Amino acid sequence: MQYRHDKYGNPVSVLGYGCMRFTQRAGRVDLDKTEREILSAIEAGVNYFDTAYIYPGSEAALGAILERNGLRDKVNIATKLPHYLIKTRESLDKYFGEELRRLRTDHVDYYLMHMLTDDKTWERLKALGIEEWLSEKKASGAIRQVGFSYHGNSDVFCRLVDAYDWDFCQIQYNYLDEHSQAGRTGLQYAAAKGLMVVIMEPLRGGRLVNNLPAGAKKLFAAHPSRRSAAEWGLRWLWDQREVTCVLSGMNSLEMVAENVRIADSARAGELTDEDRALLAGVVDAINAKMKVGCTGCRYCMPCPHGVDIPGTFAAYNRCASDGKIRGMTDYIMCTALRRESAEASRCVGCGKCERHCPQHIPIRQELQNARKALEGPLYQIGKRVVKLVMKY
């Protein structure tokens, strides 16, 4: 296993174990199967395990497996504060204490604010005393390092990076999201600030493996390396020195073995110009099915009325590529999980965005198309639930 390093020089395996997709049977984590997979990963050198309060059964399963095999001190546990459930300073201790009990440990190595959506959400947490609470936990050793996970655009991400003395962050990033979400801009900004950067959704939840268009599959198949689609996606990430750790939701021994093999051999800076051209062709083949030819360059931003234009188009396109549910989920994350909504229906048709679009996209019309596709009854229900839970 190869290792890169966190903000303080501690070795972190380049391959991390994403614990959201443990195999479930009859509504419970299949503990024996999951144990075999986790032990195989640890034996191969994986030392970073990522879970969260809201992943069903995940924290408890991970804690039980590590305890009964005496492996707690050989790995790093990353878990997440469900800040959207936090209403008082006292509830910080309540949820954190529950997580420690589930994980059967007295400390968390890497603690994240889960799905921190904007700087205003961070301001709300600050008003509840989150900074003092984190300082106390770090001083006691109960929390070793503090970070946040993020879904949204690069502008807000960079503001969040500057909002606190973070140790690390976690972003959705892959060769299809290079210029959406936090993107390459966010990755490089965080790394330049000294943050360890952990990658989630490296293969878009399997989309970059299982649902590629025929043209993309032909490009991969014709390459003399015979690399799988998954290997291309992982190598693209590890090619970038700013990437510290890539999470994979491994739920079979075969997947563990394959990912470990790739992690052992991938090197930063190894991709050639020909390799990059191949991946650019794959992206073009995927984008050919997209609704809007938005590259995420953000020349249209900021919108004077608060619309997240690139985020809206990314979600609209994901409806076409990955299905309505995934597109809707992305749209809720980038528009409704904020204190001030950034949805397409805020557009008043001023046209400022179109004057700056290098792709000459009819943005106003496409925003209306996206609104019709994305802001139906399910979205309205989802938005109300989000507002109720997060008290926005």
C-alpha positions as a printed Julia matrix, in Angstrom:
392×3 Matrix{Float64}:
   0.0     0.0     0.0
   1.16    3.51   -0.74
   0.69    6.34    1.71
   0.39   10.07    1.44
   0.29   12.35    4.48
  -2.17   14.48    6.4
  -1.6    18.05    7.58
   0.66   16.85   10.41
   2.7    14.32    8.47
   0.82   11.19    9.55
   0.7     8.47    6.86
  -2.72    7.89    5.3
  -3.32    5.06    2.85
  -4.1     6.36   -0.63
  -7.02    3.93   -0.68
  -9.63    4.53    1.99
 -12.52    2.27    2.95
 -15.91    3.9     2.46
 -18.27    2.31    4.99
 -21.59    3.55    3.62
 -22.23    0.51    1.43
 -21.68   -2.41    3.8
 -23.72   -5.39    2.62
 -27.14   -5.43    4.28
 -29.24   -8.54    4.89
 -32.73   -8.38    6.37
 -32.18   -4.72    7.19
 -28.93   -5.26    9.11
 -25.24   -5.16    8.22
 -23.95   -8.61    7.28
 -21.26   -8.53    9.97
 -19.4   -11.72    9.02
 -19.09  -10.78    5.34
 -18.15   -7.2     6.16
 -15.57   -8.4     8.67
 -13.82  -10.53    6.06
 -13.66   -7.58    3.68
 -12.4    -5.12    6.3
  -9.74   -7.52    7.58
  -8.56   -8.12    4.03
  -8.24   -4.37    3.47
  -6.36   -3.81    6.75
  -4.0    -6.68    5.98
  -3.25   -5.01    2.64
  -2.41   -1.73    4.39
  -5.63    0.3     4.24
  -5.68    2.48    7.37
  -8.47    5.02    6.71
 -12.11    4.02    7.36
 -14.88    6.51    6.65
 -18.33    6.2     8.24
 -21.07    8.55    9.47
 -23.8     8.85   12.06
 -26.56    8.43    9.48
 -25.13    5.41    7.6
 -27.44    2.59    8.76
 -25.57    0.24   11.08
 -22.18    1.38    9.79
 -20.58    2.89   12.89
 -21.69    0.01   15.1
 -20.47   -2.63   12.63
 -17.09   -0.97   12.18
 -16.66   -0.58   15.93
 -17.55   -4.2    16.65
 -15.21   -5.56   13.97
 -12.25   -3.46   15.07
 -12.8    -4.28   18.76
 -13.09   -8.04   18.43
  -9.98   -8.2    16.25
  -7.92   -5.81   18.39
  -7.36   -3.46   15.47
  -8.63   -0.09   16.71
  -5.17    1.4    17.16
  -3.98    0.17   13.76
  -6.45    2.25   11.77
  -7.86    5.75   11.51
 -11.6     6.21   11.99
 -13.3     9.08   10.21
 -16.89    9.79   11.12
 -19.22   12.75   10.86
 -21.25   15.09   13.03
 -24.87   15.28   11.81
 -24.87   19.06   12.24
 -28.31   19.3    10.61
 -29.68   17.6    13.76
 -27.82   19.91   16.15
 -30.01   22.52   17.81
 -28.13   23.2    21.07
 -24.61   23.06   22.47
 -25.68   20.1    24.63
 -26.7    18.07   21.59
 -23.12   18.18   20.34
 -22.07   15.98   23.25
 -25.15   13.81   22.87
 -24.48   12.84   19.25
 -20.71   12.6    19.63
 -21.08   10.41   22.71
 -23.42    8.11   20.83
 -20.92    7.82   18.01
 -18.11    6.9    20.41
 -20.31    4.19   21.95
 -21.19    2.78   18.55
 -17.56    2.8    17.47
 -16.39    1.34   20.81
 -13.6     3.86   21.1
 -12.61    6.87   23.16
 -11.52    9.02   20.23
 -12.13    9.77   16.57
  -9.09   10.34   14.39
 -10.79   12.43   11.71
 -14.08   14.16   12.53
 -16.1    15.85    9.82
 -18.98   18.29    9.71
 -21.24   16.18    7.49
 -22.46   17.83    4.28
 -21.48   21.34    5.26
 -23.33   23.23    2.57
 -22.39   26.86    2.89
 -20.65   29.38    5.1
 -23.95   30.52    6.59
 -24.52   27.02    7.95
 -21.09   27.22    9.55
 -22.04   30.58   11.09
 -25.11   28.94   12.65
 -22.91   26.27   14.2
 -20.48   28.89   15.45
 -23.36   30.64   17.2
 -24.02   27.35   19.02
 -20.41   27.21   20.2
 -19.01   24.65   17.78
 -15.54   26.22   17.68
 -15.11   26.1    21.45
 -16.53   22.57   21.57
 -14.11   21.35   18.91
 -11.19   23.0    20.71
 -12.13   21.19   23.92
 -12.41   17.84   22.16
  -9.09   18.3    20.39
  -7.39   19.33   23.62
  -8.69   16.2    25.37
  -7.7    13.92   22.48
 -11.29   12.82   21.84
 -11.03   14.33   18.35
  -7.65   14.32   16.65
  -8.38   16.3    13.46
 -11.36   18.31   12.22
 -12.71   18.61    8.69
 -15.87   18.84    6.63
 -17.51   17.01    3.74
 -18.99   19.05    0.95
 -21.38   18.96   -2.0
 -21.73   22.21   -3.9
 -19.8    24.62   -6.07
 -16.18   25.71   -5.85
 -16.88   29.32   -4.84
 -18.69   28.38   -1.64
 -16.2    25.59   -0.99
 -13.27   27.99   -1.02
 -15.08   30.32    1.37
 -15.66   27.39    3.74
 -11.99   26.44    3.58
 -11.18   29.96    4.78
 -13.86   29.99    7.48
 -11.99   27.85   10.04
  -8.59   26.3    10.67
  -9.55   22.94    9.17
  -7.22   19.96    9.13
  -8.81   18.22    6.14
 -11.83   18.11    3.85
 -13.78   15.6     1.78
 -15.14   16.35   -1.68
 -16.91   14.62   -4.54
 -14.36   14.51   -7.34
 -13.78   12.38  -10.45
 -12.9    12.94  -14.09
 -16.51   13.77  -14.91
 -16.78   16.26  -12.02
 -13.46   17.96  -12.71
 -15.2    21.29  -13.24
 -18.32   20.84  -11.12
 -18.83   20.41   -7.37
 -15.67   21.67   -5.6
 -13.77   20.55   -8.68
 -10.1    20.88   -9.47
 -10.26   24.5    -8.34
 -11.4    23.47   -4.87
  -8.98   20.55   -4.66
  -5.99   22.75   -5.42
  -7.19   25.57   -3.17
  -7.59   23.27   -0.17
  -4.28   21.51   -0.78
  -2.49   24.86   -1.1
  -3.85   25.72    2.36
  -2.26   22.55    3.73
  -5.45   20.51    4.06
  -5.52   16.78    3.52
  -8.09   16.15    0.75
 -10.17   12.97    0.82
 -12.14   12.02   -2.29
 -15.65   10.55   -2.29
 -17.63    9.35   -5.33
 -14.44    8.62   -7.31
 -16.48    6.58   -9.8
 -19.75    8.52   -9.42
 -21.35    5.75   -7.37
 -20.42    3.2   -10.06
 -21.71    5.37  -12.91
 -18.23    5.56  -14.44
 -18.07    1.78  -14.49
 -21.52    0.31  -14.98
 -23.42    2.87  -17.04
 -20.9     4.15  -19.56
 -22.16    4.78  -23.11
 -20.98    2.45  -25.86
 -18.55    5.03  -27.24
 -16.76    5.35  -23.91
 -16.53    1.57  -23.52
 -14.96    1.26  -26.98
 -12.31    3.83  -26.14
 -11.29    1.95  -22.99
 -11.37   -1.43  -24.73
  -9.11   -0.22  -27.55
  -6.36    1.03  -25.22
  -3.33   -1.32  -25.12
  -3.13   -1.18  -21.29
  -6.42   -3.1   -21.05
  -7.23   -1.17  -17.88
 -10.76   -1.43  -16.59
 -13.01    1.62  -16.43
 -12.63    1.61  -12.65
  -8.84    1.56  -12.9
  -8.85    4.54  -15.25
 -11.02    6.5   -12.82
  -8.85    5.71   -9.81
  -5.57    6.34  -11.6
  -6.84    9.73  -12.79
  -7.3    10.71   -9.15
  -4.02    9.33   -7.8
  -2.22   11.05  -10.68
  -2.87   14.32   -8.8
  -0.54   15.0    -5.89
  -3.16   17.12   -4.14
  -5.33   14.01   -3.62
  -4.47   12.36   -0.31
  -6.94    9.5    -0.01
  -9.6     8.04   -2.32
 -12.6     6.36   -0.71
 -14.09    3.22   -2.19
 -17.26    1.57   -0.92
 -15.81   -1.93   -1.17
 -18.29   -4.72   -0.53
 -16.58   -7.82   -1.91
 -13.18   -9.42   -1.42
 -12.63   -9.19   -5.17
 -13.21   -5.44   -5.11
 -10.82   -5.04   -2.18
  -8.11   -7.02   -3.99
  -8.53   -5.1    -7.25
  -8.52   -1.68   -5.64
  -5.49   -2.56   -3.53
  -3.65   -3.71   -6.66
  -4.32   -0.39   -8.39
  -3.44    1.62   -5.28
  -0.12   -0.23   -4.99
   0.96    0.7    -8.51
  -0.58    4.12   -9.25
   1.8     7.07   -9.11
   1.28   10.82   -9.11
   2.14   12.33  -12.48
   2.09    9.01  -14.32
  -0.64    9.75  -16.87
   0.61   10.64  -20.33
  -0.83   13.15  -22.79
  -2.3    10.2   -24.65
  -3.95    8.96  -21.46
  -5.48   12.37  -20.84
  -6.72   12.53  -24.43
  -8.38    9.15  -23.96
 -10.21   10.32  -20.83
 -11.22   13.54  -22.57
 -12.77   11.38  -25.29
 -14.62    9.35  -22.66
 -15.97   12.55  -21.11
 -17.1    13.73  -24.55
 -18.88   10.41  -25.12
 -20.67   10.74  -21.77
 -21.51   14.39  -22.32
 -23.02   13.64  -25.73
 -26.07   12.4   -23.81
 -26.26   15.52  -21.67
 -29.05   18.05  -21.79
 -26.85   21.15  -21.55
 -23.3    21.59  -22.8
 -22.16   23.35  -19.62
 -18.47   22.86  -18.81
 -18.73   24.3   -15.3
 -16.35   27.15  -16.12
 -18.45   29.51  -13.92
 -18.07   32.58  -16.13
 -21.83   33.0   -15.65
 -21.43   33.4   -11.9
 -22.27   34.94   -9.57
 -25.92   35.17  -10.48
 -27.33   38.45   -9.07
 -30.43   36.55   -7.92
 -28.6    33.64   -6.29
 -29.17   30.83   -8.82
 -26.47   28.16   -8.8
 -26.36   27.92  -12.59
 -23.56   25.34  -13.03
 -24.93   23.27  -10.15
 -28.41   23.28  -11.68
 -27.1    22.21  -15.08
 -24.92   19.49  -13.54
 -27.98   18.04  -11.78
 -30.11   18.39  -14.92
 -27.46   16.55  -16.92
 -27.21   13.86  -14.28
 -30.91   13.16  -14.77
 -30.07   12.22  -18.35
 -26.97   10.2   -17.52
 -27.74    8.6   -14.15
 -31.52    8.79  -13.81
 -34.06   11.13  -12.26
 -33.42   10.14   -8.63
 -29.67   10.82   -8.77
 -30.24   14.09  -10.6
 -32.85   15.15   -8.06
 -30.55   14.24   -5.18
 -27.77   16.38   -6.64
 -30.2    19.24   -7.18
 -31.43   19.19   -3.6
 -27.83   19.17   -2.38
 -26.76   22.13   -4.48
 -29.89   24.26   -4.08
 -32.01   23.33   -1.06
 -29.3    22.4     1.45
 -28.46   26.06    1.91
 -29.85   28.71    4.16
 -30.78   30.67    1.04
 -32.08   28.58   -1.84
 -30.15   28.6    -5.12
 -32.82   26.95   -7.29
 -33.53   27.68  -10.94
 -36.92   29.24  -10.18
 -35.1    32.25   -8.71
 -34.09   33.25  -12.25
 -35.77   36.5   -13.34
 -34.43   36.4   -16.89
 -32.04   39.34  -16.62
 -29.6    37.72  -19.08
 -26.39   38.77  -17.35
 -25.19   35.16  -17.33
 -25.6    34.72  -21.09
 -23.35   37.69  -21.86
 -20.46   35.89  -20.2
 -21.01   32.27  -21.31
 -18.16   31.12  -23.61
 -20.3    28.18  -24.75
 -23.1    30.56  -25.83
 -25.66   28.49  -23.97
 -29.18   29.97  -23.88
 -28.98   29.87  -20.1
 -32.35   31.46  -19.33
 -34.23   28.95  -21.47
 -32.21   26.0   -20.16
 -32.83   27.09  -16.57
 -36.56   27.0   -17.29
 -36.17   23.51  -18.78
 -34.22   22.41  -15.73
 -36.82   23.93  -13.41
 -39.6    21.96  -15.12
 -37.59   18.74  -14.91
 -36.29   19.15  -11.38
 -38.68   21.26   -9.34
 -41.69   19.0    -9.4
 -43.69   17.72   -6.41
 -40.91   15.4    -5.19
 -38.45   18.28   -5.09
 -40.92   20.5    -3.23
 -41.5    17.78   -0.64
 -37.78   17.16   -0.31
 -37.09   20.86    0.11
 -39.7    21.19    2.84
 -38.27   18.2     4.68
 -34.78   19.71    4.47
 -36.01   23.05    5.77
 -37.85   21.35    8.62
 -34.89   19.19    9.65
 -32.32   21.95    9.33
 -34.66   24.64   10.69
 -33.96   26.98    7.79
